[in-house]
Amino acid sequence: MHIDMLRVAEMRRLTRNHLIEEGLSCFADDAALVVSELVTNAIQHSHGREVTLLLSLCNGCLRINVHDGVRSHRPTPGRPCNEDEHGRGLLLVQAIADARRGSWGVSDNGASTWCELALAMS
């Protein structure tokens, strides 16, 4: 398995375990998928540089922040063709954020991507 895939898998595992320990197991799968997509995107666009993941609970939201330190353009969800094997990650993040009454975005300098998921579903 490629080292970058191992990094993504480890961050998914750590996210899932942390949320289960915090009593938020019902958010673990969605958060792990968001982490997977944001970390993969950061690794690809930073060419494997150091990537930092920060999870925080604040004001009724789970905030996932991924920082790669590379100032770049602000990524936006693409419109992949049915045959494309890549390009759906940010669309998945957006769909999960919408379903969890949250949001996602990119820092002004493009070095960090974040997603917030509301902890209370109504």
Backbone as JSON Lines, residues from 0, in Angstrom:
{"i":0,"aa":"M","n":[0.85,-1.18,0.0],"ca":[0.0,0.0,0.0],"c":[0.9,1.24,0.0]}
{"i":1,"aa":"H","n":[0.57,2.21,-0.78],"ca":[1.33,3.44,-0.89],"c":[1.31,4.19,0.44]}
{"i":2,"aa":"I","n":[2.43,4.86,0.78],"ca":[2.55,5.54,2.07],"c":[1.47,6.61,2.28]}
{"i":3,"aa":"D","n":[1.09,7.34,1.22],"ca":[0.05,8.35,1.37],"c":[-1.3,7.73,1.71]}
{"i":4,"aa":"M","n":[-1.58,6.57,1.14],"ca":[-2.84,5.87,1.46],"c":[-2.83,5.44,2.92]}
{"i":5,"aa":"L","n":[-1.67,5.05,3.42],"ca":[-1.56,4.67,4.83],"c":[-1.79,5.88,5.73]}
{"i":6,"aa":"R","n":[-1.28,7.04,5.33],"ca":[-1.5,8.27,6.11],"c":[-2.98,8.6,6.18]}
{"i":7,"aa":"V","n":[-3.68,8.5,5.07],"ca":[-5.11,8.79,5.03],"c":[-5.87,7.79,5.9]}
{"i":8,"aa":"A","n":[-5.55,6.52,5.77],"ca":[-6.22,5.48,6.57],"c":[-6.0,5.7,8.06]}
{"i":9,"aa":"E","n":[-4.79,6.11,8.45],"ca":[-4.49,6.36,9.86],"c":[-5.29,7.55,10.38]}
{"i":10,"aa":"M","n":[-5.4,8.6,9.61],"ca":[-6.17,9.76,10.05],"c":[-7.66,9.44,10.15]}
{"i":11,"aa":"R","n":[-8.17,8.6,9.23],"ca":[-9.57,8.14,9.34],"c":[-9.77,7.35,10.62]}
{"i":12,"aa":"R","n":[-8.84,6.44,10.89],"ca":[-8.94,5.59,12.09],"c":[-8.89,6.44,13.37]}
{"i":13,"aa":"L","n":[-7.95,7.39,13.42],"ca":[-7.84,8.25,14.6],"c":[-9.11,9.09,14.8]}
{"i":14,"aa":"T","n":[-9.66,9.59,13.71],"ca":[-10.89,10.38,13.79],"c":[-12.03,9.53,14.34]}
{"i":15,"aa":"R","n":[-12.22,8.37,13.75],"ca":[-13.3,7.48,14.18],"c":[-13.15,7.13,15.67]}
{"i":16,"aa":"N","n":[-11.95,6.73,16.08],"ca":[-11.72,6.35,17.47],"c":[-11.95,7.51,18.43]}
{"i":17,"aa":"H","n":[-11.49,8.7,18.05],"ca":[-11.66,9.87,18.91],"c":[-13.14,10.19,19.11]}
{"i":18,"aa":"L","n":[-13.91,10.16,18.04],"ca":[-15.33,10.47,18.17],"c":[-16.08,9.41,18.97]}
{"i":19,"aa":"I","n":[-15.71,8.17,18.81],"ca":[-16.34,7.11,19.6],"c":[-16.02,7.32,21.08]}
{"i":20,"aa":"E","n":[-14.76,7.65,21.39],"ca":[-14.36,7.93,22.78],"c":[-15.11,9.12,23.37]}
{"i":21,"aa":"E","n":[-15.46,10.1,22.53],"ca":[-16.18,11.29,22.98],"c":[-17.7,11.06,23.03]}
{"i":22,"aa":"G","n":[-18.14,9.85,22.73],"ca":[-19.57,9.55,22.75],"c":[-20.3,10.04,21.51]}
{"i":23,"aa":"L","n":[-19.58,10.25,20.43],"ca":[-20.16,10.76,19.19],"c":[-20.05,9.74,18.06]}
{"i":24,"aa":"S","n":[-20.3,8.5,18.39],"ca":[-20.15,7.43,17.4],"c":[-21.09,7.62,16.21]}
{"i":25,"aa":"C","n":[-22.24,8.27,16.42],"ca":[-23.18,8.47,15.31],"c":[-22.63,9.44,14.25]}
{"i":26,"aa":"F","n":[-21.55,10.15,14.55],"ca":[-20.91,11.06,13.6],"c":[-19.61,10.5,13.04]}
{"i":27,"aa":"A","n":[-19.18,9.36,13.57],"ca":[-17.85,8.83,13.24],"c":[-17.69,8.51,11.76]}
{"i":28,"aa":"D","n":[-18.68,7.89,11.15],"ca":[-18.54,7.51,9.73],"c":[-18.5,8.73,8.82]}
{"i":29,"aa":"D","n":[-19.42,9.68,9.04],"ca":[-19.42,10.89,8.21],"c":[-18.13,11.68,8.4]}
{"i":30,"aa":"A","n":[-17.71,11.84,9.64],"ca":[-16.48,12.6,9.9],"c":[-15.26,11.9,9.3]}
{"i":31,"aa":"A","n":[-15.21,10.58,9.39],"ca":[-14.09,9.84,8.82],"c":[-14.04,10.0,7.3]}
{"i":32,"aa":"L","n":[-15.19,10.03,6.66],"ca":[-15.22,10.23,5.22],"c":[-14.76,11.65,4.85]}
{"i":33,"aa":"V","n":[-15.2,12.64,5.6],"ca":[-14.76,14.01,5.36],"c":[-13.24,14.11,5.55]}
{"i":34,"aa":"V","n":[-12.74,13.54,6.62],"ca":[-11.29,13.54,6.87],"c":[-10.55,12.88,5.72]}
{"i":35,"aa":"S","n":[-11.05,11.74,5.29],"ca":[-10.41,11.02,4.18],"c":[-10.31,11.89,2.94]}
{"i":36,"aa":"E","n":[-11.39,12.56,2.59],"ca":[-11.4,13.38,1.38],"c":[-10.53,14.62,1.52]}
{"i":37,"aa":"L","n":[-10.62,15.31,2.66],"ca":[-9.82,16.53,2.84],"c":[-8.33,16.23,2.95]}
{"i":38,"aa":"V","n":[-7.97,15.15,3.65],"ca":[-6.56,14.78,3.78],"c":[-6.01,14.32,2.43]}
{"i":39,"aa":"T","n":[-6.77,13.53,1.71],"ca":[-6.32,13.09,0.37],"c":[-6.08,14.3,-0.52]}
{"i":40,"aa":"N","n":[-7.01,15.24,-0.5],"ca":[-6.87,16.45,-1.3],"c":[-5.61,17.23,-0.89]}
{"i":41,"aa":"A","n":[-5.39,17.36,0.4],"ca":[-4.21,18.09,0.89],"c":[-2.91,17.4,0.49]}
{"i":42,"aa":"I","n":[-2.86,16.09,0.59],"ca":[-1.66,15.35,0.21],"c":[-1.39,15.5,-1.29]}
{"i":43,"aa":"Q","n":[-2.43,15.38,-2.08],"ca":[-2.25,15.5,-3.53],"c":[-1.78,16.89,-3.93]}
{"i":44,"aa":"H","n":[-2.39,17.92,-3.36],"ca":[-2.07,19.28,-3.77],"c":[-0.8,19.83,-3.13]}
{"i":45,"aa":"S","n":[-0.34,19.21,-2.05],"ca":[0.91,19.66,-1.43],"c":[2.07,18.76,-1.84]}
{"i":46,"aa":"H","n":[1.79,17.77,-2.68],"ca":[2.8,16.82,-3.15],"c":[3.46,16.07,-1.99]}
{"i":47,"aa":"G","n":[2.62,15.7,-1.02],"ca":[3.07,14.85,0.07],"c":[3.72,15.55,1.24]}
{"i":48,"aa":"R","n":[3.66,16.88,1.25],"ca":[4.24,17.6,2.39],"c":[3.48,17.27,3.66]}
{"i":49,"aa":"E","n":[3.95,17.8,4.77],"ca":[3.29,17.57,6.05],"c":[1.87,18.1,6.03]}
{"i":50,"aa":"V","n":[0.96,17.27,6.49],"ca":[-0.47,17.62,6.57],"c":[-0.89,17.5,8.03]}
{"i":51,"aa":"T","n":[-1.6,18.51,8.52],"ca":[-2.05,18.54,9.9],"c":[-3.57,18.43,9.94]}
{"i":52,"aa":"L","n":[-4.07,17.57,10.82],"ca":[-5.5,17.4,11.04],"c":[-5.83,17.87,12.45]}
{"i":53,"aa":"L","n":[-6.86,18.71,12.56],"ca":[-7.31,19.18,13.86],"c":[-8.82,18.98,13.94]}
{"i":54,"aa":"L","n":[-9.27,18.27,14.96],"ca":[-10.69,18.09,15.25],"c":[-11.01,18.9,16.49]}
{"i":55,"aa":"S","n":[-12.1,19.65,16.45],"ca":[-12.49,20.4,17.63],"c":[-14.02,20.4,17.75]}
{"i":56,"aa":"L","n":[-14.47,20.45,18.99],"ca":[-15.9,20.53,19.3],"c":[-16.15,21.9,19.88]}
{"i":57,"aa":"C","n":[-17.02,22.66,19.23],"ca":[-17.27,24.03,19.69],"c":[-18.64,24.49,19.21]}
{"i":58,"aa":"N","n":[-19.4,25.09,20.11],"ca":[-20.7,25.67,19.77],"c":[-21.62,24.7,19.04]}
{"i":59,"aa":"G","n":[-21.66,23.46,19.49],"ca":[-22.56,22.48,18.9],"c":[-22.14,21.95,17.55]}
{"i":60,"aa":"C","n":[-20.88,22.14,17.2],"ca":[-20.37,21.66,15.91],"c":[-19.07,20.88,16.09]}
{"i":61,"aa":"L","n":[-18.89,19.93,15.22],"ca":[-17.6,19.27,15.07],"c":[-16.9,19.99,13.93]}
{"i":62,"aa":"R","n":[-15.73,20.54,14.19],"ca":[-14.96,21.22,13.14],"c":[-13.76,20.35,12.8]}
{"i":63,"aa":"I","n":[-13.62,20.1,11.52],"ca":[-12.51,19.33,10.98],"c":[-11.67,20.31,10.16]}
{"i":64,"aa":"N","n":[-10.41,20.47,10.52],"ca":[-9.53,21.39,9.81],"c":[-8.3,20.62,9.33]}
{"i":65,"aa":"V","n":[-8.01,20.73,8.04],"ca":[-6.85,20.07,7.44],"c":[-5.97,21.16,6.85]}
{"i":66,"aa":"H","n":[-4.71,21.19,7.28],"ca":[-3.77,22.23,6.87],"c":[-2.58,21.57,6.19]}
{"i":67,"aa":"D","n":[-2.24,22.05,4.99],"ca":[-1.06,21.51,4.3],"c":[0.04,22.55,4.13]}
{"i":68,"aa":"G","n":[-0.23,23.8,4.52],"ca":[0.79,24.83,4.48],"c":[1.14,25.36,3.11]}
{"i":69,"aa":"V","n":[0.45,24.9,2.07],"ca":[0.74,25.35,0.72],"c":[-0.31,26.38,0.32]}
{"i":70,"aa":"R","n":[0.14,27.59,0.11],"ca":[-0.76,28.64,-0.35],"c":[-1.08,28.36,-1.81]}
{"i":71,"aa":"S","n":[-2.35,28.29,-2.11],"ca":[-2.73,27.94,-3.47],"c":[-4.11,28.5,-3.78]}
{"i":72,"aa":"H","n":[-4.61,28.11,-4.93],"ca":[-5.95,28.52,-5.3],"c":[-6.96,27.89,-4.35]}
{"i":73,"aa":"R","n":[-8.13,28.42,-4.32],"ca":[-9.19,27.88,-3.47],"c":[-9.91,26.77,-4.24]}
{"i":74,"aa":"P","n":[-9.77,25.52,-3.79],"ca":[-10.42,24.43,-4.51],"c":[-11.94,24.53,-4.45]}
{"i":75,"aa":"T","n":[-12.57,24.08,-5.49],"ca":[-14.03,24.05,-5.55],"c":[-14.45,22.66,-6.02]}
{"i":76,"aa":"P","n":[-15.65,22.24,-5.67],"ca":[-16.11,20.93,-6.14],"c":[-16.14,20.9,-7.67]}
{"i":77,"aa":"G","n":[-15.61,19.82,-8.22],"ca":[-15.59,19.68,-9.67],"c":[-16.87,19.08,-10.21]}
{"i":78,"aa":"R","n":[-16.91,18.92,-11.48],"ca":[-18.03,18.27,-12.16],"c":[-17.47,17.13,-12.98]}
{"i":79,"aa":"P","n":[-17.13,16.01,-12.31],"ca":[-16.52,14.9,-13.04],"c":[-17.51,14.21,-13.97]}
{"i":80,"aa":"C","n":[-17.0,13.65,-15.02],"ca":[-17.8,12.82,-15.92],"c":[-18.01,11.46,-15.26]}
{"i":81,"aa":"N","n":[-18.99,10.72,-15.73],"ca":[-19.26,9.39,-15.16],"c":[-18.05,8.48,-15.22]}
{"i":82,"aa":"E","n":[-17.2,8.64,-16.24],"ca":[-16.05,7.77,-16.42],"c":[-14.86,8.17,-15.55]}
{"i":83,"aa":"D","n":[-14.85,9.38,-15.01],"ca":[-13.73,9.86,-14.21],"c":[-13.58,9.04,-12.93]}
{"i":84,"aa":"E","n":[-12.33,8.73,-12.59],"ca":[-12.05,7.96,-11.37],"c":[-11.77,8.86,-10.18]}
{"i":85,"aa":"H","n":[-11.57,10.14,-10.41],"ca":[-11.26,11.09,-9.34],"c":[-12.14,12.32,-9.5]}
{"i":86,"aa":"G","n":[-12.07,13.21,-8.5],"ca":[-12.75,14.5,-8.64],"c":[-14.07,14.64,-7.91]}
{"i":87,"aa":"R","n":[-14.4,13.67,-7.06],"ca":[-15.69,13.73,-6.35],"c":[-15.54,14.04,-4.87]}
{"i":88,"aa":"G","n":[-14.31,14.17,-4.38],"ca":[-14.06,14.33,-2.95],"c":[-14.74,15.53,-2.34]}
{"i":89,"aa":"L","n":[-14.59,16.7,-2.95],"ca":[-15.21,17.9,-2.39],"c":[-16.73,17.88,-2.55]}
{"i":90,"aa":"L","n":[-17.21,17.19,-3.58],"ca":[-18.67,17.01,-3.71],"c":[-19.2,16.18,-2.55]}
{"i":91,"aa":"L","n":[-18.46,15.15,-2.14],"ca":[-18.86,14.33,-0.99],"c":[-18.83,15.16,0.29]}
{"i":92,"aa":"V","n":[-17.77,15.95,0.47],"ca":[-17.67,16.81,1.66],"c":[-18.86,17.76,1.71]}
{"i":93,"aa":"Q","n":[-19.18,18.38,0.59],"ca":[-20.31,19.31,0.53],"c":[-21.63,18.6,0.85]}
{"i":94,"aa":"A","n":[-21.82,17.4,0.32],"ca":[-23.06,16.65,0.57],"c":[-23.19,16.27,2.05]}
{"i":95,"aa":"I","n":[-22.1,15.84,2.66],"ca":[-22.14,15.48,4.08],"c":[-22.39,16.72,4.93]}
{"i":96,"aa":"A","n":[-21.72,17.82,4.61],"ca":[-21.94,19.07,5.36],"c":[-23.4,19.5,5.24]}
{"i":97,"aa":"D","n":[-23.95,19.44,4.05],"ca":[-25.36,19.81,3.85],"c":[-26.29,18.9,4.66]}
{"i":98,"aa":"A","n":[-26.02,17.6,4.63],"ca":[-26.87,16.64,5.34],"c":[-26.77,16.81,6.85]}
{"i":99,"aa":"R","n":[-25.63,17.26,7.34],"ca":[-25.4,17.45,8.78],"c":[-25.56,18.9,9.21]}
{"i":100,"aa":"R","n":[-26.29,19.69,8.38],"ca":[-26.54,21.11,8.68],"c":[-25.25,21.84,9.01]}
{"i":101,"aa":"G","n":[-24.26,21.63,8.19],"ca":[-22.97,22.26,8.4],"c":[-22.52,23.03,7.18]}
{"i":102,"aa":"S","n":[-21.23,23.23,7.09],"ca":[-20.65,23.94,5.97],"c":[-19.19,23.53,5.81]}
{"i":103,"aa":"W","n":[-18.59,23.95,4.72],"ca":[-17.17,23.68,4.52],"c":[-16.59,24.86,3.75]}
{"i":104,"aa":"G","n":[-15.27,24.95,3.79],"ca":[-14.64,26.05,3.09],"c":[-13.13,25.9,3.07]}
{"i":105,"aa":"V","n":[-12.51,26.94,2.53],"ca":[-11.06,26.97,2.38],"c":[-10.58,28.3,2.95]}
{"i":106,"aa":"S","n":[-9.43,28.27,3.63],"ca":[-8.87,29.51,4.16],"c":[-8.57,30.47,3.01]}
{"i":107,"aa":"D","n":[-8.47,31.73,3.33],"ca":[-8.23,32.75,2.3],"c":[-6.98,32.48,1.48]}
{"i":108,"aa":"N","n":[-5.95,31.92,2.11],"ca":[-4.71,31.67,1.38],"c":[-4.65,30.27,0.76]}
{"i":109,"aa":"G","n":[-5.7,29.48,0.96],"ca":[-5.76,28.15,0.35],"c":[-4.96,27.07,1.05]}
{"i":110,"aa":"A","n":[-4.34,27.39,2.2],"ca":[-3.49,26.42,2.88],"c":[-4.24,25.48,3.81]}
{"i":111,"aa":"S","n":[-5.51,25.79,4.1],"ca":[-6.32,24.96,4.99],"c":[-7.71,24.77,4.4]}
{"i":112,"aa":"T","n":[-8.26,23.6,4.63],"ca":[-9.64,23.31,4.25],"c":[-10.34,22.84,5.52]}
{"i":113,"aa":"W","n":[-11.58,23.25,5.7],"ca":[-12.31,22.89,6.91],"c":[-13.73,22.46,6.58]}
{"i":114,"aa":"C","n":[-14.31,21.76,7.54],"ca":[-15.71,21.34,7.44],"c":[-16.29,21.36,8.84]}
{"i":115,"aa":"E","n":[-17.47,21.91,8.98],"ca":[-18.19,21.88,10.26],"c":[-19.46,21.08,10.1]}
{"i":116,"aa":"L","n":[-19.71,20.21,11.07],"ca":[-20.91,19.36,11.08],"c":[-21.67,19.65,12.38]}
{"i":117,"aa":"A","n":[-22.95,20.0,12.28],"ca":[-23.76,20.26,13.46],"c":[-23.94,18.96,14.23]}
{"i":118,"aa":"L","n":[-23.77,19.02,15.53],"ca":[-23.89,17.82,16.36],"c":[-25.33,17.47,16.68]}
{"i":119,"aa":"A","n":[-26.21,18.44,16.68],"ca":[-27.63,18.18,16.95],"c":[-28.38,18.14,15.63]}
{"i":120,"aa":"M","n":[-29.08,17.07,15.4],"ca":[-29.89,16.94,14.18],"c":[-31.34,17.19,14.59]}
{"i":121,"aa":"S","n":[-32.02,18.04,13.84],"ca":[-33.44,18.29,14.17],"c":[-34.31,18.0,12.98]}
